[in-house]
Amino acid sequence: MVGKKICEVCTTNESNYKCPTCFLPFCSVACSRVHKQTPCEPTRPRENSRPKGHVEEEEDDEDRVIISENVLRTIGSNKDIKRLISQKRFRDALLRVDGAKDRRRALEPLMADPEFVVLADLLLQQIGFSDP
């Protein structure tokens, strides 16, 4: 059995997330903010770390990923994601973030909403950017 990874920012808690740029493991929004204060270098995950076609980064936008049809179907069939996305406020918020010039800045105030954090965690788990 593989042990849980430790947050490389606070070095105390188990990591549940990874930086989308350098894949550094971190445990919380607070640790993510600390990590963002220092520019990181983009790295590519190992060739065999995910099945081909699972999630690919686009060259022109480090925060944008292409999600395979299988992953989209899995997301669409998740009852917890469906329940949260059924709320108009979340659908509208996601559309605002997607259309924003600075997506990270548009996402920050939403991360203060505990239900939105649950939605974000569920989505990250489904696309393989955090541990279940």
Salt bridges, closest charged atoms under 4 A:
GLU59 OE2 - ARG44 NH2 2.96
ASP61 OD2 - ARG64 NE 3.57
ASP61 OD2 - ARG103 NH1 2.69
GLU62 OE2 - ARG104 NH2 3.48
ASP63 OD1 - ARG104 NH2 2.78
ASP80 OD1 - LYS79 NZ 3.58
ASP92 OD2 - LYS88 NZ 2.70
ASP113 OD2 - ARG89 NH1 2.57
GLU115 OE2 - ARG83 NH1 3.98
GLU115 OE1 - ARG89 NH2 2.63
